[in-house]
Amino acid sequence: MPTPTQQKALFLLEKQGQFAVCDRDVPIPKRGELLIRNESVGLNPVDWKIQQWGMFLDNYPAIIGAEGAGTIEAVGEGVTDLKKGDRVFYRAVWAVNDRAAYQQYTLADPTSVTKLPEGISFDGAATLPTALASATTGLYSHPGGGQYVPPWAEGGKGKYAGQPLVVIGGASVVGSVAIQFGKLSGFSPIVTTASLKNTALLQSYGATHVLDRNLSADALREEVKKIIGGYPSFVFDAVSLPETQAAGHGLLAPGGRLLVILPQSVEATEGRTVTFSMSNVNLQRDPQFGVDLSKVIPVLLESNEIRPLKVDIVPGGLAGIVSGVEKLRNNQVSGAKLVAHPQETA
Ligand SMILES: NC(=O)c1ccc[n+]([C@@H]2O[C@H](COP(=O)([O-])OP(=O)(O)OC[C@H]3O[C@@H](n4cnc5c(N)ncnc54)[C@H](OP(=O)(O)O)[C@@H]3O)[C@@H](O)[C@H]2O)c1
């Protein structure tokens, strides 16, 4: 079938405005670019923050959407390692309309695209790109983060056997991927906080201890001390709200490091550090890390060492994203990733 010239896209019409599905041209890939037909796109908390707070974007109407999965529809000149028909998943660029995910066809740079192994669905794949980037840069690459040896580097797999890892908010998408990588790195115990209904799910990802997210900071500190026999030198806060940052900082041994993924809201004391990591900025700083990650991810998915997350489909194609974004804003998503199907747009 020839590539259509028109497509549906979900536009944020103006700063702090409303979303609406409109028609737009299907972009044509230039040299070094790919065109992807989006089958599944992942929703993110940043979507409602962009809408409500007007952050990050200057040009409207804007298309957002940070990640997706689908098939390559066309390749620009000079692209050699990917071809039409390949199944892929990718990190999108939501500040550039042609490259954002909430539309039926998206342009992408090959370095942000990974081939999808057989057996991994588009829905499953769409749960991963943002979380993979955020969890792995926080654990392995970001200065002030874990800076552990990644499991794909020589000697990295299982290297941290017997060392504890604490992930605050293990049922968040980022936390669920951080736990899986923690397991691959050999950490034990892996302690996390969540709603206790998510215990079995987080254990299936590799958590050894799931603590109630409603514990007070003092009670959490006591529980963690009991489990690991002391205080951790590193904590990954995969929620990073002011209360979780304070609790995470409170867990640290003197001189320990807290990695947060929202702007820092806690002041570090006693030689501890608190570092805010933005995965896309970090991948620009350390592009080789992104290249290595893209190479190894299909292998880890194929071997089932890293698994896609639980999917919650928002019905209604691109239009359904609007209610999905509302659910994220209202904290109504638990232990799952919201995914939409752009091709089902009426
Ligand atoms: N800096 C970056 O590069 C970057 C990248 C991605 C995301 N983020 C940000 O990181 C945050 C997480 O993103 P996400 O997509 O992973 O979120 P998400 O999956 O939508 O987060 C929902 C989950 O957070 C958990 N949660 C909420 N409050 C909690 C608390 N006080 N203690 C423990 N768990 C809590 C809930 O767990 P239960 O259901 O078990 O209660 C729920 O399952 C968002 O603010 C997002 O904007 C930043």
PDBQT file of the ligand as one rigid body, heavy atoms in Angstrom, charges set to zero:
ROOT
HETATM    1  N1  LIG A 401      13.445  12.997  34.495  1.00  0.00    +0.000 N 
HETATM    2  C1  LIG A 401      13.048  12.174  33.538  1.00  0.00    +0.000 C 
HETATM    3  O1  LIG A 401      13.744  11.960  32.560  1.00  0.00    +0.000 OA
HETATM    4  C2  LIG A 401      11.720  11.482  33.668  1.00  0.00    +0.000 A 
HETATM    5  C3  LIG A 401      11.393  10.443  32.793  1.00  0.00    +0.000 A 
HETATM    6  C4  LIG A 401      10.162   9.793  32.964  1.00  0.00    +0.000 A 
HETATM    7  C5  LIG A 401       9.290  10.211  33.953  1.00  0.00    +0.000 A 
HETATM    8  N2  LIG A 401       9.643  11.270  34.743  1.00  0.00    +0.000 N 
HETATM    9  C6  LIG A 401       8.752  11.701  35.834  1.00  0.00    +0.000 C 
HETATM   10  O2  LIG A 401       8.869  10.687  36.813  1.00  0.00    +0.000 OA
HETATM   11  C7  LIG A 401       7.624  10.474  37.454  1.00  0.00    +0.000 C 
HETATM   12  C8  LIG A 401       7.241   9.000  37.291  1.00  0.00    +0.000 C 
HETATM   13  O3  LIG A 401       6.923   8.758  35.917  1.00  0.00    +0.000 OA
HETATM   14  P1  LIG A 401       6.237   7.372  35.509  1.00  0.00    +0.000 P 
HETATM   15  O4  LIG A 401       5.831   7.452  34.105  1.00  0.00    +0.000 OA
HETATM   16  O5  LIG A 401       7.097   6.262  35.934  1.00  0.00    +0.000 OA
HETATM   17  O6  LIG A 401       4.946   7.468  36.443  1.00  0.00    +0.000 OA
HETATM   18  P2  LIG A 401       3.656   6.553  36.590  1.00  0.00    +0.000 P 
HETATM   19  O7  LIG A 401       3.963   5.151  36.204  1.00  0.00    +0.000 OA
HETATM   20  O8  LIG A 401       2.506   7.201  35.947  1.00  0.00    +0.000 OA
HETATM   21  O9  LIG A 401       3.438   6.683  38.184  1.00  0.00    +0.000 OA
HETATM   22  C9  LIG A 401       2.334   6.077  38.785  1.00  0.00    +0.000 C 
HETATM   23  C10 LIG A 401       2.839   5.185  39.891  1.00  0.00    +0.000 C 
HETATM   24  O10 LIG A 401       3.520   5.986  40.867  1.00  0.00    +0.000 OA
HETATM   25  C11 LIG A 401       3.422   5.329  42.113  1.00  0.00    +0.000 C 
HETATM   26  N3  LIG A 401       3.453   6.316  43.195  1.00  0.00    +0.000 N 
HETATM   27  C12 LIG A 401       2.871   7.538  43.219  1.00  0.00    +0.000 A 
HETATM   28  N4  LIG A 401       3.117   8.158  44.405  1.00  0.00    +0.000 NA
HETATM   29  C13 LIG A 401       3.876   7.305  45.128  1.00  0.00    +0.000 A 
HETATM   30  C14 LIG A 401       4.455   7.368  46.422  1.00  0.00    +0.000 A 
HETATM   31  N5  LIG A 401       4.281   8.428  47.217  1.00  0.00    +0.000 N 
HETATM   32  N6  LIG A 401       5.191   6.324  46.843  1.00  0.00    +0.000 NA
HETATM   33  C15 LIG A 401       5.381   5.231  46.055  1.00  0.00    +0.000 A 
HETATM   34  N7  LIG A 401       4.830   5.106  44.823  1.00  0.00    +0.000 NA
HETATM   35  C16 LIG A 401       4.094   6.132  44.376  1.00  0.00    +0.000 A 
HETATM   36  C17 LIG A 401       2.082   4.621  42.100  1.00  0.00    +0.000 C 
HETATM   37  O11 LIG A 401       2.313   3.398  42.754  1.00  0.00    +0.000 OA
HETATM   38  P3  LIG A 401       1.135   2.531  43.420  1.00  0.00    +0.000 P 
HETATM   39  O12 LIG A 401       0.153   2.303  42.336  1.00  0.00    +0.000 OA
HETATM   40  O13 LIG A 401       1.813   1.274  43.871  1.00  0.00    +0.000 OA
HETATM   41  O14 LIG A 401       0.564   3.318  44.559  1.00  0.00    +0.000 OA
HETATM   42  C18 LIG A 401       1.736   4.461  40.613  1.00  0.00    +0.000 C 
HETATM   43  O15 LIG A 401       1.757   3.109  40.191  1.00  0.00    +0.000 OA
HETATM   44  C19 LIG A 401       6.644  11.441  36.812  1.00  0.00    +0.000 C 
HETATM   45  O16 LIG A 401       6.573  12.595  37.605  1.00  0.00    +0.000 OA
HETATM   46  C20 LIG A 401       7.298  11.756  35.473  1.00  0.00    +0.000 C 
HETATM   47  O17 LIG A 401       6.908  13.024  34.979  1.00  0.00    +0.000 OA
HETATM   48  C21 LIG A 401      10.828  11.902  34.640  1.00  0.00    +0.000 A 
ENDROOT
TORSDOF 0
